[in-house]
Amino acid sequence: MKEKRTVRDIIIKGIKYILLLSLIVMIAFFSQEKISLSWIISINIISSIYIIIYHVIYRKEILECKKSKIDKCIAILFAIIAIYVLKLNWNFLGIIYIYIMLNMYFIGLDIFRKIFKKIVRVDFIMTIIELLILNINNIHKKDIFTEVSNKNILILVSRLHTGGAERVAVNLANNFKEKYDKVVVVTYNAKTEDDYECNVKHIQIKNKEIKRINDIKKIKKKYHITHSISFCTTANYLNVASNNGEKVIISVRNYLSNSTEKRRRKLEAKISVRFADKIVAVAKAVEIEQIEKYKISKDKILTINNFYEEAIIEEKAKQKILDEEERKFFDTHDIVITVGRLNYQKGQWYLIRAFKEVIKECPNARLVILGKGEDEEKLKSLIQELQLEKYVKLYGFKENPYQYLSKAKVFVSESLYEGMSNVILEAMKCGLPIIATDCLAGNREILAPNTELIKHTDKIEFAQYGILVPVGDGKEYKTEELNYWEIELKEAIIKILKDKDLREKYIKQSKIRIKDFEKEKIIKQWYDLIEGE
């Protein structure tokens, strides 16, 4: 008959595993460069907590885990391999490491099998563990400014291929080259044809997932990086996780609450802002959200808007459209134009649906969509269903969109959410009146800067620098009847096409407003941020 356990036995066992947990955390503090250690520690932490709960609450004995001799040999072999791979010495730490490996196998493995059966998305729970443990080294990070006198800048972005954030990253790197001796751009997505010209050293990382962190950290060490700047959620997480003692600056590009990012990415975003040294919000509304909803200190975050390359846009806008059919299309019609990746965020399907009603009152109107993306076939199907092949054209991605923008009548942004839209600024520079959805966060800041920035209009708003219209609900409707936000969008387009005085007014306002986003003003804010650290 099994001996009955006393409360004292339970308490002693609980204390023992709390001590084990403490020991594991201590090892994490002093093993800053061992990234793979985070996985092992995390398994032990969960298994230790699991054991404590079962002992104290359920009073179940789960330590009687029987393994075959072969299984035991495999566990020991894994422990020895880990010692070799991580280059740990056969000292006290090495012995502790072997113990952790064995504990992971005999206890943690069984427990994780049970957990995996209950978690639909295993990568989500693994990311939680990874992020929490991986960034412990930030507590003890070394300040390398005492060793490096010059500022060496690393800019981290997913790719140099389409996308507003990618273009901002490249523009920033090219301008930093004029001030700093060492500027490196690091990308980590699969190699694609670069759409943006990068005039500094560009390093392409080929590894995936957690191996990227080691690669980025090695690059930071090699080039003695003093400031690392990243753009977008995954890049921000990789930047924080690969911290080598430099000042980590992350750029938050969207209003997180409205983002459709997967829950893993949202978690990465929250952890990234927690461990970054400085956060650059692309719009004031994004900064407000981070402060009010995610409790980020006001001293840690600031807003730096996007900038545009004035000389480049002016030069390219003067160029003639090379394709004869496209040139004729622009010359003979009133062109409504939108530019952006063909994906859910940009909401082009609402604009296409609304445009079917626009042409009933403005028969010479035509819609041109520039961009490429995963929704291309879906948009083509919608155009066919609505019999708009004659009126709506998908021209794909254009290396020089400015020659098209400068020859259009009005620019429309129908995004469901945005940070600070580069293309709205570029359309303004090309002399276009702007119609944009009042989505969080940047559109209102551009077109109605003196109003409450976190709000939604439910009707057409003739703002100071452009027209704001309601944002869609994100659902794709098959009915021919338009929703109220599509009706408001339709009315705004018709109004701007028919009312010449209104159109001229907003052309002038665009030229006034764009001066607030001149490169020199924005770059100076970046310099002040870097030099002030």
C-alpha positions as CSV (number, residue, x, y, z in Angstrom):
1,M,0.0,0.0,0.0
2,K,1.3,3.4,-1.0
3,E,2.5,5.5,1.9
4,K,0.3,8.6,2.5
5,R,2.1,11.8,1.9
6,T,2.0,14.5,4.5
7,V,1.6,18.3,4.1
8,R,5.3,18.6,5.1
9,D,6.3,16.3,2.2
10,I,4.3,18.3,-0.2
11,I,5.9,21.6,0.9
12,I,9.4,20.1,0.8
13,K,8.9,18.9,-2.8
14,G,7.4,22.3,-3.7
15,I,10.4,24.1,-2.3
16,K,12.8,21.8,-4.1
17,Y,11.3,22.6,-7.4
18,I,11.1,26.3,-6.7
19,L,14.8,26.2,-6.0
20,L,15.3,24.3,-9.3
21,L,13.4,26.9,-11.1
22,S,15.5,29.7,-9.5
23,L,18.7,27.8,-10.5
24,I,17.5,27.6,-14.1
25,V,16.7,31.3,-14.2
26,M,20.2,32.1,-12.8
27,I,21.8,30.1,-15.5
28,A,19.8,32.0,-18.1
29,F,21.2,35.3,-16.7
30,F,24.8,34.2,-17.1
31,S,24.4,32.5,-20.5
32,Q,23.4,35.5,-22.5
33,E,24.8,34.4,-25.8
34,K,23.3,30.9,-25.7
35,I,20.1,31.4,-27.6
36,S,19.2,27.8,-27.8
37,L,19.4,27.6,-24.1
38,S,16.1,29.5,-23.9
39,W,14.2,26.4,-25.2
40,I,15.8,24.1,-22.7
41,I,15.2,26.5,-19.8
42,S,11.6,27.2,-20.9
43,I,10.8,23.5,-20.9
44,N,12.2,23.1,-17.4
45,I,10.3,26.1,-16.1
46,I,7.0,24.7,-17.4
47,S,7.8,21.2,-16.2
48,S,8.8,22.5,-12.7
49,I,5.6,24.6,-12.4
50,Y,3.6,21.6,-13.7
51,I,5.2,19.3,-11.0
52,I,4.5,21.8,-8.2
53,I,0.9,22.1,-9.2
54,Y,0.4,18.3,-9.4
55,H,2.1,17.8,-6.0
56,V,0.4,20.6,-4.1
57,I,-3.1,20.7,-5.8
58,Y,-3.7,17.3,-7.3
59,R,-1.3,15.3,-5.1
60,K,-0.3,13.2,-8.0
61,E,3.1,11.6,-8.3
62,I,4.4,12.0,-11.9
63,L,8.1,11.6,-11.3
64,E,7.9,7.8,-11.6
65,C,8.7,8.0,-15.3
66,K,10.1,4.7,-16.6
67,K,12.3,4.8,-19.6
68,S,14.2,2.0,-21.5
69,K,18.0,1.8,-21.4
70,I,18.0,3.0,-25.1
71,D,16.0,6.0,-24.2
72,K,18.3,6.9,-21.4
73,C,21.4,6.5,-23.6
74,I,19.7,8.8,-26.2
75,A,19.0,11.4,-23.5
76,I,22.7,11.4,-22.3
77,L,23.9,11.6,-25.9
78,F,21.7,14.7,-26.5
79,A,23.2,16.3,-23.4
80,I,26.7,15.7,-24.6
81,I,25.9,17.0,-28.1
82,A,24.4,20.2,-26.5
83,I,27.7,20.7,-24.5
84,Y,29.7,20.3,-27.7
85,V,27.5,22.5,-29.9
86,L,27.3,25.3,-27.3
87,K,31.0,25.0,-26.6
88,L,30.4,24.8,-22.8
89,N,33.4,23.8,-20.7
90,W,33.3,20.7,-18.5
91,N,32.9,22.8,-15.4
92,F,30.1,23.4,-12.9
93,L,28.0,25.1,-15.5
94,G,28.5,22.2,-18.0
95,I,27.4,19.7,-15.4
96,I,24.4,21.7,-14.5
97,Y,23.6,21.9,-18.2
98,I,23.7,18.1,-18.5
99,Y,21.3,17.9,-15.5
100,I,18.9,20.3,-17.3
101,M,19.0,18.3,-20.5
102,L,18.3,15.1,-18.6
103,N,15.5,16.8,-16.6
104,M,14.1,18.1,-19.9
105,Y,14.0,14.6,-21.3
106,F,12.6,12.6,-18.3
107,I,10.0,15.2,-17.2
108,G,9.6,18.0,-19.7
109,L,9.2,15.9,-22.8
110,D,6.2,14.0,-21.5
111,I,4.6,17.2,-20.2
112,F,5.1,19.0,-23.5
113,R,3.5,16.1,-25.4
114,K,0.4,16.6,-23.3
115,I,0.5,20.4,-23.9
116,F,0.9,20.0,-27.6
117,K,-2.3,17.9,-27.8
118,K,-4.2,20.8,-26.2
119,I,-2.6,23.7,-28.1
120,V,-3.8,24.2,-31.7
121,R,-1.1,26.6,-32.6
122,V,2.1,25.2,-31.1
123,D,4.3,28.0,-32.5
124,F,2.3,30.5,-30.5
125,I,3.1,28.9,-27.1
126,M,6.7,28.4,-28.2
127,T,7.0,32.1,-29.1
128,I,5.7,33.1,-25.7
129,I,8.4,31.0,-24.1
130,E,11.1,32.1,-26.5
131,L,10.4,35.8,-26.2
132,L,10.2,35.8,-22.4
133,I,13.4,33.8,-21.9
134,L,15.4,35.0,-24.8
135,N,15.3,38.6,-23.8
136,I,16.6,38.1,-20.2
137,N,20.0,39.1,-21.5
138,N,18.7,42.6,-22.0
139,I,18.8,43.1,-18.2
140,H,22.6,42.6,-18.2
141,K,23.4,43.9,-21.6
142,K,26.7,45.7,-22.0
143,D,26.9,49.3,-23.2
144,I,29.3,49.3,-26.1
145,F,29.4,53.1,-26.5
146,T,32.5,53.2,-24.3
147,E,34.3,51.0,-26.8
148,V,33.2,52.6,-30.1
149,S,33.6,56.3,-30.7
150,N,31.8,56.4,-34.0
151,K,28.1,55.7,-34.7
152,N,27.7,52.5,-36.7
153,I,24.1,52.0,-38.0
154,L,22.4,48.7,-38.8
155,I,19.0,48.9,-40.5
156,L,16.9,45.7,-40.4
157,V,13.9,45.2,-42.7
158,S,12.4,42.1,-44.3
159,R,13.3,42.8,-47.9
160,L,14.0,45.5,-50.5
161,H,11.0,44.5,-52.4
162,T,7.7,46.6,-52.6
163,G,6.2,48.0,-49.4
164,G,6.2,51.4,-47.8
165,A,8.3,50.4,-44.8
166,E,11.0,48.8,-47.1
167,R,11.2,52.0,-49.1
168,V,11.5,54.2,-45.9
169,A,14.3,51.8,-44.7
170,V,16.3,52.2,-47.9
171,N,15.8,55.9,-48.1
172,L,17.0,56.3,-44.5
173,A,20.0,54.1,-45.1
174,N,21.0,56.0,-48.2
175,N,20.8,59.3,-46.3
176,F,22.6,58.0,-43.3
177,K,25.5,57.2,-45.6
178,E,26.2,60.9,-45.8
179,K,26.8,61.3,-42.1
180,Y,27.9,57.9,-40.8
181,D,30.9,55.9,-41.9
182,K,29.4,52.5,-41.4
183,V,25.8,51.8,-42.5
184,V,24.6,48.3,-43.1
185,V,21.2,47.1,-44.3
186,V,20.2,43.6,-43.3
187,T,17.3,41.7,-44.9
188,Y,16.1,38.2,-44.0
189,N,13.3,37.2,-46.4
190,A,13.9,34.8,-49.3
191,K,15.9,36.5,-52.1
192,T,13.8,38.5,-54.4
193,E,14.5,41.1,-57.1
194,D,15.2,44.4,-55.3
195,D,12.8,47.1,-56.2
196,Y,14.6,49.8,-54.3
197,E,18.2,50.9,-54.9
198,C,20.4,50.5,-51.8
199,N,23.6,52.5,-51.8
200,V,25.1,51.0,-48.7
201,K,26.3,47.5,-47.8
202,H,23.4,45.0,-48.0
203,I,23.5,41.7,-46.3
204,Q,20.9,39.0,-47.1
205,I,20.3,36.4,-44.4
206,K,19.3,33.0,-45.7
207,N,18.5,31.2,-42.5
208,K,15.0,30.9,-41.1
209,E,13.3,31.5,-37.8
210,I,15.5,31.4,-34.7
211,K,18.7,31.0,-36.6
212,R,18.2,34.5,-38.0
213,I,18.7,35.9,-34.5
214,N,22.2,34.4,-34.3
215,D,23.1,35.6,-37.8
216,I,21.9,39.2,-37.0
217,K,23.8,39.2,-33.7
218,K,27.0,38.1,-35.5
219,I,26.6,40.9,-38.0
220,K,26.2,43.4,-35.1
221,K,29.4,42.2,-33.6
222,K,31.3,42.2,-36.8
223,Y,30.5,45.7,-37.7
224,H,30.5,47.1,-34.2
225,I,27.0,48.3,-34.5
226,T,26.1,51.1,-32.0
227,H,22.5,51.6,-33.2
228,S,20.2,49.1,-34.8
229,I,16.9,50.4,-36.4
230,S,14.2,48.0,-37.5
231,F,10.9,48.4,-39.4
232,C,7.7,46.3,-38.9
233,T,6.8,43.6,-36.5
234,T,9.0,40.7,-37.3
235,A,12.0,42.8,-37.9
236,N,11.5,44.6,-34.6
237,Y,11.3,41.3,-32.8
238,L,14.5,40.0,-34.5
239,N,16.2,43.3,-33.6
240,V,15.4,43.1,-30.0
241,A,16.2,39.4,-29.7
242,S,19.6,39.9,-31.3
243,N,20.6,42.7,-29.0
244,N,24.4,42.9,-28.8
245,G,24.6,45.8,-26.4
246,E,23.8,48.5,-29.0
247,K,20.9,50.9,-28.7
248,V,17.9,49.2,-30.2
249,I,15.4,51.4,-32.0
250,I,12.2,49.9,-33.4
251,S,9.7,51.5,-35.8
252,V,6.1,50.8,-35.1
253,R,4.3,51.2,-38.4
254,N,0.6,50.4,-37.7
255,Y,-2.1,50.9,-35.1
256,L,-1.8,47.5,-33.4
257,S,-5.4,47.3,-32.2
258,N,-6.7,47.4,-35.8
259,S,-4.0,45.2,-37.2
260,T,-4.9,41.8,-38.7
261,E,-1.5,40.3,-37.7
262,K,-1.6,36.8,-36.4
263,R,-1.6,36.5,-32.6
264,R,2.0,35.4,-32.6
265,R,3.0,38.6,-34.4
266,K,0.9,40.7,-32.1
267,L,2.7,39.1,-29.1
268,E,6.1,39.8,-30.7
269,A,5.0,43.4,-31.2
270,K,4.1,43.8,-27.6
271,I,7.3,42.2,-26.4
272,S,9.4,44.2,-28.8
273,V,8.2,47.5,-27.5
274,R,8.9,46.3,-24.0
275,F,12.5,45.6,-24.6
276,A,13.5,48.2,-27.2
277,D,15.5,51.2,-26.0
278,K,13.5,53.7,-28.2
279,I,10.3,53.4,-30.2
280,V,9.6,55.5,-33.2
281,A,5.9,55.7,-34.0
282,V,5.2,56.5,-37.6
283,A,2.1,58.6,-36.7
284,K,1.0,60.4,-33.6
285,A,-2.1,58.1,-33.2
286,V,0.3,55.1,-33.0
287,E,2.3,56.8,-30.3
288,I,-0.9,57.6,-28.3
289,E,-2.0,53.9,-28.6
290,Q,1.3,52.7,-27.3
291,I,1.3,55.1,-24.3
292,E,-2.4,54.7,-23.4
293,K,-3.1,51.0,-24.2
294,Y,0.3,49.4,-23.8
295,K,1.6,51.6,-21.0
296,I,4.8,52.6,-22.8
297,S,6.6,55.5,-21.1
298,K,6.4,58.8,-22.9
299,D,10.1,59.2,-22.6
300,K,10.7,56.0,-24.6
301,I,8.5,56.8,-27.6
302,L,8.4,59.6,-30.1
303,T,6.7,60.2,-33.5
304,I,8.8,60.6,-36.7
305,N,6.7,60.7,-39.8
306,N,7.8,59.3,-43.2
307,F,9.6,61.6,-45.6
308,Y,9.7,61.8,-49.4
309,E,12.6,62.2,-51.8
310,E,11.6,65.5,-53.4
311,A,14.2,65.6,-56.2
312,I,13.7,62.0,-57.2
313,I,9.9,62.4,-57.4
314,E,10.1,65.6,-59.4
315,E,12.5,64.1,-61.9
316,K,10.5,60.9,-62.3
317,A,7.1,62.6,-62.5
318,K,8.2,64.4,-65.6
319,Q,9.0,61.2,-67.5
320,K,6.6,60.1,-70.2
321,I,4.6,56.9,-69.8
322,L,6.4,54.5,-72.1
323,D,3.6,52.1,-72.9
324,E,1.6,53.7,-75.7
325,E,-1.7,52.1,-74.7
326,E,-1.4,53.2,-71.1
327,R,-0.4,56.7,-72.2
328,K,-3.5,57.0,-74.4
329,F,-5.6,55.7,-71.5
330,F,-4.4,58.5,-69.3
331,D,-4.6,61.2,-72.0
332,T,-8.2,60.5,-72.9
333,H,-9.9,59.8,-69.5
334,D,-10.3,61.3,-66.0
335,I,-8.1,59.0,-64.0
336,V,-8.7,58.0,-60.5
337,I,-5.6,56.3,-59.2
338,T,-4.6,54.2,-56.2
339,V,-1.2,52.7,-55.4
340,G,-0.4,49.9,-53.0
341,R,0.1,46.2,-52.4
342,L,-2.9,44.2,-53.5
343,N,-3.8,42.7,-50.1
344,Y,-6.5,42.8,-47.5
345,Q,-5.1,45.8,-45.7
346,K,-5.4,48.1,-48.7
347,G,-9.1,47.3,-49.3
348,Q,-9.1,47.8,-53.1
349,W,-12.2,45.7,-53.5
350,Y,-14.3,48.5,-51.8
351,L,-13.0,51.0,-54.3
352,I,-13.8,48.8,-57.3
353,R,-17.3,48.2,-56.0
354,A,-17.8,51.9,-55.5
355,F,-16.4,52.8,-58.9
356,K,-19.2,50.9,-60.6
357,E,-21.5,53.6,-59.4
358,V,-19.0,56.4,-60.1
359,I,-19.0,55.8,-63.9
360,K,-22.8,56.2,-64.0
361,E,-22.4,59.9,-63.2
362,C,-18.9,60.4,-64.5
363,P,-18.8,58.2,-67.7
364,N,-15.3,59.4,-68.6
365,A,-13.8,58.3,-65.3
366,R,-11.4,55.4,-65.2
367,L,-9.7,53.6,-62.3
368,V,-6.0,52.6,-62.3
369,I,-4.6,50.4,-59.6
370,L,-0.8,50.1,-59.3
371,G,0.7,47.3,-57.3
372,K,1.0,43.6,-56.9
373,G,0.2,41.2,-54.2
374,E,-1.7,38.1,-53.1
375,D,-5.2,39.5,-53.9
376,E,-4.5,40.2,-57.6
377,E,-6.5,37.3,-58.9
378,K,-9.4,38.0,-56.5
379,L,-9.5,41.6,-57.7
380,K,-9.4,40.5,-61.4
381,S,-12.4,38.2,-60.7
382,L,-14.3,41.1,-59.0
383,I,-13.7,43.4,-62.0
384,Q,-15.0,40.7,-64.3
385,E,-18.1,40.0,-62.2
386,L,-19.0,43.7,-62.2
387,Q,-18.2,44.0,-65.9
388,L,-15.7,46.7,-65.3
389,E,-12.9,45.5,-67.6
390,K,-13.2,48.6,-69.7
391,Y,-13.2,51.0,-66.7
392,V,-10.7,49.5,-64.2
393,K,-7.1,48.6,-65.0
394,L,-4.6,46.7,-62.9
395,Y,-1.2,47.9,-64.1
396,G,0.9,45.9,-61.6
397,F,3.9,47.2,-59.8
398,K,5.7,50.2,-61.4
399,E,9.2,51.1,-60.6
400,N,8.3,54.7,-61.4
401,P,4.7,55.3,-60.1
402,Y,5.2,59.1,-60.2
403,Q,4.8,59.4,-64.0
404,Y,1.3,57.8,-63.5
405,L,0.4,59.8,-60.4
406,S,1.3,63.2,-62.0
407,K,-1.1,62.5,-64.9
408,A,-4.1,61.4,-62.8
409,K,-7.0,63.6,-61.6
410,V,-7.4,62.3,-58.0
411,F,-5.7,59.9,-55.7
412,V,-7.7,57.5,-53.5
413,S,-6.5,55.5,-50.5
414,E,-9.1,52.9,-49.3
415,S,-7.0,51.2,-46.6
416,L,-8.6,49.5,-43.7
417,Y,-5.7,50.5,-41.5
418,E,-2.4,52.4,-42.1
419,G,0.6,53.8,-40.3
420,M,1.7,56.8,-42.2
421,S,1.0,56.3,-45.9
422,N,4.0,57.0,-48.1
423,V,2.0,57.0,-51.2
424,I,-0.4,59.7,-50.0
425,L,2.6,62.0,-49.4
426,E,4.0,61.1,-52.8
427,A,0.6,61.7,-54.5
428,M,0.5,65.1,-52.8
429,K,4.0,65.9,-54.1
430,C,2.7,65.0,-57.6
431,G,0.0,67.6,-57.2
432,L,-3.0,65.4,-56.6
433,P,-6.1,66.0,-54.4
434,I,-6.5,63.3,-51.9
435,I,-9.4,61.1,-50.9
436,A,-8.6,58.7,-48.0
437,T,-10.4,56.5,-45.5
438,D,-10.4,57.7,-42.0
439,C,-8.6,54.6,-40.8
440,L,-6.2,54.5,-37.9
441,A,-3.7,55.9,-37.8
442,G,-2.0,58.3,-40.2
443,N,-4.5,59.4,-42.8
444,R,-6.3,61.9,-40.5
445,E,-2.9,63.2,-39.2
446,I,-2.0,64.0,-42.8
447,L,-5.3,65.5,-44.0
448,A,-6.8,66.9,-40.8
449,P,-3.8,67.4,-38.3
450,N,-5.7,69.9,-36.1
451,T,-8.5,67.5,-35.3
452,E,-8.8,64.7,-32.8
453,L,-6.5,62.1,-34.2
454,I,-8.1,59.0,-32.8
455,K,-11.6,59.1,-34.2
456,H,-13.6,57.8,-37.2
457,T,-15.9,59.8,-39.4
458,D,-19.1,58.1,-40.6
459,K,-19.6,60.5,-43.5
460,I,-17.7,62.5,-46.0
461,E,-15.4,65.0,-44.2
462,F,-14.0,67.9,-46.2
463,A,-10.8,68.2,-44.2
464,Q,-8.1,70.9,-44.3
465,Y,-5.8,69.1,-46.7
466,G,-8.0,66.4,-48.3
467,I,-11.3,64.5,-48.1
468,L,-11.8,61.8,-45.4
469,V,-14.4,59.1,-45.9
470,P,-15.5,56.2,-43.6
471,V,-13.4,53.1,-43.4
472,G,-14.9,49.8,-44.3
473,D,-15.7,47.0,-41.9
474,G,-13.2,44.6,-43.5
475,K,-15.8,42.1,-44.8
476,E,-16.1,41.3,-48.5
477,Y,-19.6,41.7,-49.7
478,K,-21.1,39.9,-52.8
479,T,-24.3,41.9,-53.0
480,E,-24.6,44.6,-55.7
481,E,-26.0,47.1,-53.1
482,L,-23.3,49.3,-51.7
483,N,-22.6,49.7,-48.0
484,Y,-22.7,53.2,-46.5
485,W,-18.9,53.6,-46.6
486,E,-18.8,52.6,-50.2
487,I,-21.6,55.1,-50.9
488,E,-19.6,57.9,-49.2
489,L,-16.5,56.9,-51.1
490,K,-18.4,57.0,-54.4
491,E,-19.9,60.5,-53.6
492,A,-16.5,61.9,-52.7
493,I,-15.0,60.7,-56.0
494,I,-17.9,62.1,-58.0
495,K,-17.7,65.4,-56.1
496,I,-13.9,65.9,-56.7
497,L,-14.2,64.9,-60.4
498,K,-17.2,67.3,-61.1
499,D,-16.3,70.2,-58.9
500,K,-13.2,71.9,-60.5
501,D,-13.0,74.6,-57.8
502,L,-12.9,72.0,-55.1
503,R,-10.3,69.9,-57.0
504,E,-8.1,73.0,-57.4
505,K,-8.5,73.9,-53.8
506,Y,-7.2,70.5,-52.6
507,I,-4.4,70.5,-55.2
508,K,-3.1,73.7,-53.6
509,Q,-3.6,72.3,-50.1
510,S,-1.6,69.2,-51.1
511,K,1.3,71.4,-52.1
512,I,1.2,73.3,-48.8
513,R,0.9,70.2,-46.6
514,I,3.7,68.2,-48.3
515,K,6.2,70.8,-47.1
516,D,5.8,69.5,-43.6
517,F,7.3,66.1,-44.7
518,E,10.4,67.4,-46.4
519,K,13.4,65.1,-46.1
520,E,15.6,67.6,-44.3
521,K,13.1,68.0,-41.5
522,I,12.5,64.3,-41.0
523,I,16.1,63.2,-41.3
524,K,17.1,65.8,-38.7
525,Q,14.7,64.1,-36.2
526,W,16.4,60.8,-36.9
527,Y,19.8,62.4,-36.4
528,D,18.7,64.0,-33.1
529,L,17.4,60.6,-31.9
530,I,20.7,58.8,-32.7
531,E,23.0,61.6,-31.5
532,G,21.0,62.1,-28.4
533,E,21.4,58.5,-27.2
